[in-house]
């Protein structure tokens, strides 16, 4: 179990590093991804333990995000969906299509591994 937890933490750190390093000029996106990645381990821990404490989520997420988690049956999965929708904007708002396509594919692969 420790190895799996370590892998999850490593994937979250890697995604945070990739976003912080390669997404330039979009501080809103970087902040949002960091918030979701910070909340993910807490949500997963609670999900695995059969707990539901939204106060932990309020520390790092916006109130709108917490409201979405309130009605969610699976908070980690909902956070992964939020993360996917956020990084998808790299494709939609892209001028550097090839670079952003590669970045999006890399991030999407990491997100799939979290789910």
C-alpha positions as CSV (number, residue, x, y, z in Angstrom):
1,X,0.0,0.0,0.0
2,X,2.9,2.4,0.8
3,X,4.3,1.9,-2.7
4,X,1.0,2.6,-4.4
5,X,0.6,5.8,-2.2
6,X,4.1,6.9,-3.1
7,X,3.3,6.4,-6.8
8,X,0.2,8.6,-6.5
9,X,2.2,11.3,-4.7
10,X,4.9,11.1,-7.4
11,X,2.4,11.4,-10.2
12,X,0.8,14.5,-8.6
13,X,4.2,16.1,-8.1
14,X,5.2,15.3,-11.7
15,X,2.1,16.8,-13.0
16,X,2.6,19.9,-10.9
17,X,6.2,20.2,-12.1
18,X,5.1,19.8,-15.7
19,X,2.4,22.4,-15.5
20,X,4.6,24.9,-13.6
21,X,7.5,24.5,-16.1
22,X,5.6,24.4,-19.4
23,X,2.5,26.4,-19.0
24,X,3.7,30.0,-19.4
25,X,1.5,33.0,-19.2
26,X,-1.5,31.3,-17.8
27,X,-1.2,31.7,-14.1
28,X,-4.9,30.9,-13.6
29,X,-4.6,27.5,-15.1
30,X,-1.4,26.7,-13.2
31,X,-3.1,27.7,-9.9
32,X,-6.2,25.7,-10.6
33,X,-4.2,22.6,-11.5
34,X,-2.1,23.0,-8.3
35,X,-5.2,23.3,-6.2
36,X,-6.8,20.1,-7.7
37,X,-3.5,18.2,-7.4
38,X,-3.2,19.3,-3.8
39,X,-6.8,18.2,-3.0
40,X,-6.5,14.8,-4.8
41,X,-4.5,12.8,-2.2
42,X,-6.9,14.0,0.6
43,X,-9.9,13.1,-1.5
44,X,-8.5,9.6,-2.3
45,X,-7.5,9.0,1.3
46,X,-11.1,9.8,2.4
47,X,-12.6,7.8,-0.4
48,X,-10.6,4.7,0.6
49,X,-11.5,5.1,4.2
50,X,-15.2,5.7,3.5
51,X,-14.9,9.2,5.0
52,X,-16.2,12.5,3.7
53,X,-14.7,15.6,5.2
54,X,-15.1,18.6,2.9
55,X,-13.3,20.9,5.4
56,X,-10.0,19.4,4.1
57,X,-11.1,20.3,0.6
58,X,-12.0,23.9,1.5
59,X,-8.4,24.5,2.5
60,X,-7.3,24.2,-1.1
61,X,-10.3,24.4,-3.4
62,X,-12.7,27.2,-4.4
63,X,-16.1,27.1,-2.9
64,X,-17.5,26.2,-6.3
65,X,-15.3,23.2,-6.5
66,X,-16.3,22.1,-3.0
67,X,-19.9,22.4,-4.0
68,X,-19.3,20.0,-6.9
69,X,-17.6,17.6,-4.5
70,X,-20.5,17.7,-2.1
71,X,-22.8,16.1,-4.7
72,X,-20.2,13.8,-6.0
73,X,-20.3,10.1,-5.2
74,X,-16.6,9.7,-6.0
75,X,-14.5,12.8,-5.0
76,X,-11.2,11.5,-6.5
77,X,-12.9,10.8,-9.8
78,X,-14.6,14.2,-9.8
79,X,-11.2,15.9,-9.2
80,X,-9.7,13.9,-12.1
81,X,-12.5,15.2,-14.3
82,X,-11.9,18.7,-13.2
83,X,-8.2,18.3,-13.9
84,X,-8.9,16.9,-17.4
85,X,-11.3,19.8,-18.2
86,X,-8.7,22.3,-17.0
87,X,-5.8,20.9,-19.0
88,X,-8.0,20.4,-22.0
89,X,-7.9,24.2,-22.4
90,X,-4.3,23.7,-23.6
91,X,-5.7,22.1,-26.7
92,X,-8.5,24.5,-27.3
93,X,-6.6,27.8,-26.7
94,X,-3.5,26.6,-28.5
95,X,-1.3,28.5,-30.9
96,X,1.6,26.2,-30.5
97,X,-0.4,23.2,-31.4
98,X,2.3,20.5,-31.5
99,X,3.9,21.5,-28.2
100,X,0.5,21.8,-26.4
101,X,-0.7,18.5,-28.0
102,X,2.3,16.7,-26.5
103,X,1.9,18.5,-23.1
104,X,-1.8,17.6,-23.0
105,X,-1.2,14.0,-23.9
106,X,1.5,13.7,-21.2
107,X,-0.8,15.2,-18.6
108,X,-3.8,13.2,-19.7
109,X,-1.7,10.0,-19.4
110,X,-0.8,11.0,-15.8
111,X,-4.5,11.8,-15.0
112,X,-5.6,8.4,-16.4
113,X,-3.1,6.7,-14.1
114,X,-4.5,8.4,-11.1
115,X,-8.0,7.2,-11.9
